[in-house]
């Protein structure tokens, strides 16, 4: 098992967690009777989590499809200082 597989599995697991949090916030706010500032904030934060989860899904798929560790590290560049070592 190469070094990129645990990173791909971790980002894929984070996708499911962030998507669950985002959709829970969005649908919880949409089902509210009165739609105020709190609900707009919940929808905004939920959409942010959903957007980040889509980025994590794309990253995990690109890491799985990469042919070597150097190519996988290029796809993880957006993580900045949290990027795992090559």
C-alpha positions as CSV (number, residue, x, y, z in Angstrom):
1,X,0.0,0.0,0.0
2,X,1.5,3.3,-1.1
3,X,1.7,6.4,1.0
4,X,-1.1,8.1,-1.0
5,X,-3.8,5.6,-0.1
6,X,-4.2,6.5,3.6
7,X,-4.3,10.2,2.6
8,X,-7.0,9.4,0.0
9,X,-9.0,7.4,2.5
10,X,-8.7,10.1,5.1
11,X,-9.9,12.8,2.7
12,X,-12.8,10.6,1.5
13,X,-13.8,10.1,5.2
14,X,-13.7,13.8,5.7
15,X,-16.0,14.2,2.7
16,X,-18.7,12.2,4.3
17,X,-18.3,14.0,7.7
18,X,-18.4,17.5,6.1
19,X,-21.3,16.6,3.8
20,X,-23.3,15.3,6.7
21,X,-22.7,18.4,8.8
22,X,-23.4,20.7,5.9
23,X,-26.7,19.0,4.9
24,X,-27.8,18.8,8.5
25,X,-27.4,22.5,8.9
26,X,-29.0,23.4,5.6
27,X,-32.1,21.2,5.9
28,X,-32.4,22.0,9.6
29,X,-32.6,25.7,8.8
30,X,-34.9,25.2,5.8
31,X,-37.5,23.4,7.9
32,X,-37.7,26.3,10.4
33,X,-41.1,28.1,10.6
34,X,-39.7,31.6,10.7
35,X,-36.8,32.3,8.5
36,X,-34.6,34.9,10.3
37,X,-30.9,35.8,10.5
38,X,-30.1,32.6,12.4
39,X,-31.4,30.5,9.6
40,X,-29.6,32.5,6.9
41,X,-26.4,31.9,9.0
42,X,-27.0,28.2,9.3
43,X,-27.6,27.9,5.5
44,X,-24.4,29.9,4.8
45,X,-22.3,27.7,7.1
46,X,-23.9,24.6,5.8
47,X,-23.2,25.6,2.2
48,X,-19.6,26.3,3.2
49,X,-19.3,22.8,4.6
50,X,-20.9,21.3,1.4
51,X,-18.5,23.2,-0.8
52,X,-15.5,22.1,1.2
53,X,-16.8,18.5,1.1
54,X,-17.0,18.6,-2.7
55,X,-13.4,19.9,-2.8
56,X,-12.4,17.0,-0.5
57,X,-14.2,14.5,-2.7
58,X,-12.4,15.8,-5.8
59,X,-9.1,15.7,-4.0
60,X,-9.6,12.1,-2.8
61,X,-10.6,10.9,-6.3
62,X,-7.5,12.6,-7.8
63,X,-5.2,11.1,-5.2
64,X,-6.7,7.6,-5.9
65,X,-6.3,8.1,-9.7
66,X,-2.7,9.5,-9.5
67,X,0.0,7.2,-10.7
68,X,2.7,8.1,-8.1
69,X,3.2,9.9,-4.8
70,X,4.6,13.1,-6.4
71,X,1.6,13.5,-8.6
72,X,-0.7,12.9,-5.5
73,X,1.2,15.6,-3.6
74,X,0.5,18.1,-6.3
75,X,-3.2,17.5,-5.8
76,X,-2.9,18.1,-2.1
77,X,-1.2,21.5,-2.6
78,X,-4.3,23.4,-1.5
79,X,-4.0,22.0,2.0
80,X,-1.1,24.3,2.7
81,X,0.8,23.5,5.9
82,X,-1.5,20.5,6.6
83,X,-0.3,18.7,3.5
84,X,1.3,15.4,4.4
85,X,5.0,15.0,3.6
86,X,6.1,13.5,0.4
